């Protein structure tokens, strides 16, 4: 439960003030920002890719109403 709450809290600078006991209860995610243009160089490529991947996964989860299997299908990923 704690790990799920920390994940849902994201990288916010405010304190974590609630723990989600029910994994099927969810809150609205912030709007996901996509990068349609090339980032400027020099660039920390790994950090940029991690941010993009996280944004896409969050968008897929939101669209799939937090159903992980459906989110994986939206991203053409396998889910076990």
C-alpha positions, 0 to 999 in steps of 0.5 A: 500500500505504501509503495502504491501511494508513493508512486501515485504521489509522484514527484510532487514537492508537497508532503504525502498526506494520504495512503491509498488502501483500496488500489481501485480508488484513484484520483485524477492525474495531472495532464501529461505533457508530451514533447513534440519538439526536439529537446535542446542539447546538451541533454541528459538522454536517460533522464529525458527518456525516463520522463517521457516514458513515465508520462506515456505510462501515466496517460495510458493508465488514465485512459484505461481507467487504471486497468494495467492490462488495458494500459499495456495494450494501449502501449503495445506492451505485454502484461503478465 
